[in-house]
């Protein structure tokens, strides 16, 4: 399918990248891109280091940094070690400041604050807006219908509330079909555990994982 601009091309590409929610996938790609860019040249990227020191990391994105450090040599354990040490030092300094009767101006880390959460939220905002626009196009609709990608519950709800009336009716129908297909795959998986069943278990063995991505994705867009 022909895309008219870079963002539309990326939207189409997201449809082709497995059965994940396209918006959630865009958020994951943005986070990974930020981490790889920051940590591959960490010693010369003072801006990234400052953002990490100021905001800390949530558990979800801390785990992702560790995964990328193990998977990719351009992230690596050395750069991650440097940042982790700086984060520990920030905590130690705040604790030391807190011992005195008069607290100094050093900022206490904010619970839930995370620079990568902000990166993900910005990507989410951009791509939700893009999907609201491009889903009005027949070519984009057809691309989504024919793909295995499925918008998760949270992003599906947002899109249903924001798209045009005509697109809303189409999207509800497509989402019902896609969710129904996953439910049917789970039914097949469950039924094949009956002692009377003789058919082998096939691709439906992974249906529960697909369902987990649909019903459990975290999203930060304000309603």
C-alpha positions as CSV (number, residue, x, y, z in Angstrom):
1,X,0.0,0.0,0.0
2,X,1.3,3.5,-0.9
3,X,1.8,5.9,2.0
4,X,1.5,9.7,1.5
5,X,4.0,10.7,4.3
6,X,6.5,9.3,6.7
7,X,4.0,9.0,9.6
8,X,1.5,7.2,7.5
9,X,4.2,4.8,6.3
10,X,5.1,4.1,9.9
11,X,1.4,3.4,10.8
12,X,1.3,0.9,8.0
13,X,4.5,-0.8,9.1
14,X,3.1,-1.1,12.7
15,X,0.2,-3.2,11.3
16,X,2.7,-5.6,9.8
17,X,4.7,-6.2,13.0
18,X,3.0,-9.1,14.6
19,X,-0.2,-9.3,16.5
20,X,0.6,-6.6,19.1
21,X,-1.4,-3.4,19.5
22,X,0.0,-1.0,17.0
23,X,0.0,1.9,19.4
24,X,1.6,-0.1,22.2
25,X,4.2,-1.2,19.7
26,X,5.0,2.4,18.8
27,X,5.5,3.2,22.4
28,X,7.9,0.3,22.8
29,X,9.9,1.3,19.7
30,X,10.2,4.9,21.0
31,X,11.4,3.7,24.4
32,X,13.9,1.3,22.8
33,X,15.1,4.0,20.4
34,X,15.7,6.5,23.3
35,X,17.6,4.0,25.4
36,X,19.8,2.8,22.5
37,X,20.5,6.4,21.4
38,X,21.3,7.6,25.0
39,X,23.3,4.6,26.2
40,X,25.4,4.0,23.0
41,X,27.0,7.4,23.5
42,X,26.3,8.0,27.2
43,X,29.6,9.7,28.2
44,X,28.8,12.5,25.7
45,X,25.1,12.6,26.3
46,X,24.9,14.8,29.4
47,X,21.3,15.7,28.6
48,X,20.1,12.1,28.8
49,X,22.1,11.5,32.0
50,X,20.6,14.6,33.6
51,X,17.1,13.5,32.7
52,X,17.7,10.0,34.2
53,X,19.2,11.5,37.4
54,X,16.4,13.9,37.9
55,X,13.5,11.6,37.2
56,X,14.7,8.1,38.0
57,X,13.2,5.0,36.4
58,X,10.0,3.1,36.9
59,X,10.2,-0.7,37.4
60,X,8.9,-1.4,33.9
61,X,11.4,0.7,32.1
62,X,14.3,-0.3,34.4
63,X,13.6,-3.9,33.4
64,X,13.6,-2.9,29.7
65,X,17.0,-1.2,30.0
66,X,18.4,-4.3,31.6
67,X,17.0,-6.4,28.8
68,X,18.4,-4.2,26.1
69,X,21.8,-4.1,27.9
70,X,21.9,-7.9,27.6
71,X,20.6,-8.0,24.0
72,X,22.5,-5.2,22.4
73,X,26.2,-4.5,22.6
74,X,25.7,-0.8,21.7
75,X,23.8,-0.4,25.0
76,X,26.0,-2.8,27.1
77,X,26.5,-3.2,30.8
78,X,29.2,-0.5,31.1
79,X,27.0,2.4,30.2
80,X,24.1,1.0,32.3
81,X,26.4,0.6,35.2
82,X,27.4,4.2,35.0
83,X,23.8,5.4,35.1
84,X,22.8,3.0,37.9
85,X,25.7,4.3,40.0
86,X,24.6,7.9,39.4
87,X,21.1,7.1,40.4
88,X,22.3,5.4,43.6
89,X,24.5,8.5,44.4
90,X,21.5,10.8,43.9
91,X,19.5,8.6,46.4
92,X,22.4,8.6,48.9
93,X,22.8,12.4,48.7
94,X,19.1,12.9,49.3
95,X,19.2,10.6,52.3
96,X,22.3,12.4,53.7
97,X,20.5,15.8,53.2
98,X,17.5,14.4,55.1
99,X,19.5,13.7,58.2
100,X,19.8,17.4,59.1
101,X,17.3,19.5,60.8
102,X,17.0,21.8,57.8
103,X,16.5,20.0,54.5
104,X,18.6,21.3,51.6
105,X,17.3,22.0,48.2
106,X,18.2,18.7,46.7
107,X,15.0,17.4,45.1
108,X,13.4,14.2,46.5
109,X,12.8,11.7,43.7
110,X,9.2,11.7,42.6
111,X,7.3,8.4,42.9
112,X,6.3,7.2,39.5
113,X,8.4,9.8,37.7
114,X,10.4,8.3,34.7
115,X,11.8,9.9,31.6
116,X,11.0,6.8,29.6
117,X,7.4,7.0,30.7
118,X,7.3,10.5,29.2
119,X,8.9,9.2,25.9
120,X,6.3,6.5,25.7
121,X,3.4,8.9,26.5
122,X,4.6,11.3,23.7
123,X,4.7,8.5,21.2
124,X,1.3,7.3,22.3
125,X,-0.2,10.7,21.8
126,X,1.4,11.1,18.3
127,X,0.2,7.7,17.0
128,X,-3.3,7.8,18.5
129,X,-3.7,11.1,16.7
130,X,-2.3,9.5,13.5
131,X,-4.6,6.5,13.7
132,X,-7.6,8.8,14.3
133,X,-6.7,10.5,11.0
134,X,-5.6,7.7,8.8
135,X,-8.3,5.2,9.8
136,X,-10.7,7.3,7.7
137,X,-8.8,6.0,4.6
138,X,-10.1,2.9,2.9
139,X,-6.5,1.7,2.2
140,X,-5.5,2.0,5.9
141,X,-8.7,0.3,7.0
142,X,-8.1,-2.6,4.7
143,X,-4.5,-2.9,5.8
144,X,-5.7,-3.2,9.5
145,X,-8.4,-5.7,8.6
146,X,-6.0,-8.0,6.8
147,X,-3.3,-7.8,9.5
148,X,-3.0,-9.8,12.6
149,X,-2.5,-6.6,14.7
150,X,-5.1,-5.8,17.3
151,X,-5.7,-2.6,19.1
152,X,-5.7,-3.2,22.9
153,X,-8.7,-2.4,25.0
154,X,-7.4,0.9,26.2
155,X,-6.4,2.2,22.8
156,X,-9.4,0.8,21.1
157,X,-11.6,2.7,23.6
158,X,-9.8,5.9,22.9
159,X,-10.0,5.5,19.1
160,X,-13.7,4.6,19.2
161,X,-14.4,7.8,21.2
162,X,-12.2,10.1,19.0
163,X,-12.7,9.0,15.3
164,X,-15.5,10.1,13.0
165,X,-18.9,8.5,13.3
166,X,-18.5,6.5,10.1
167,X,-15.0,5.3,11.2
168,X,-16.4,4.4,14.6
169,X,-19.0,2.0,13.2
170,X,-16.3,0.3,11.1
171,X,-13.8,0.1,13.9
172,X,-16.3,-1.4,16.4
173,X,-17.2,-4.1,13.8
174,X,-13.5,-4.9,13.1
175,X,-12.6,-4.9,16.8
176,X,-15.5,-7.3,17.6
177,X,-14.3,-9.6,14.8
178,X,-10.6,-9.5,16.0
179,X,-11.5,-10.0,19.7
180,X,-13.9,-12.8,18.7
181,X,-11.2,-14.6,16.8
182,X,-8.9,-14.5,19.8
183,X,-11.7,-15.8,22.1
184,X,-12.4,-18.6,19.6
185,X,-8.7,-19.6,19.6
186,X,-8.8,-19.7,23.4
187,X,-11.9,-21.9,23.2
188,X,-10.1,-24.2,20.8
189,X,-7.1,-24.4,23.2
190,X,-9.3,-25.2,26.2
191,X,-11.4,-27.8,24.4
192,X,-8.4,-29.7,23.2
193,X,-7.6,-30.4,26.9
194,X,-10.6,-32.6,27.1
195,X,-9.6,-36.2,27.6
196,X,-11.7,-37.2,24.7
197,X,-9.9,-34.9,22.3
198,X,-7.6,-36.5,19.8
199,X,-6.6,-33.4,17.7
200,X,-3.2,-31.9,18.3
201,X,-2.8,-28.5,19.8
202,X,-1.6,-26.0,17.2
203,X,-1.2,-22.2,17.0
204,X,-4.0,-21.7,19.5
205,X,-1.6,-22.6,22.3
206,X,-0.5,-19.0,22.1
207,X,-3.9,-17.4,22.1
208,X,-3.8,-16.6,25.8
209,X,-0.6,-14.6,25.3
210,X,-2.3,-12.6,22.6
211,X,-5.2,-12.0,24.9
212,X,-2.9,-10.8,27.6
213,X,-1.5,-8.1,25.3
214,X,-5.1,-7.0,24.4
215,X,-6.5,-6.7,27.8
216,X,-3.5,-5.8,29.9
217,X,-1.6,-3.0,28.1
218,X,-0.9,0.0,30.2
219,X,-1.6,3.4,28.5
220,X,-1.2,6.9,29.8
221,X,-3.3,9.0,27.5
222,X,-5.6,11.3,29.4
223,X,-9.2,10.7,28.5
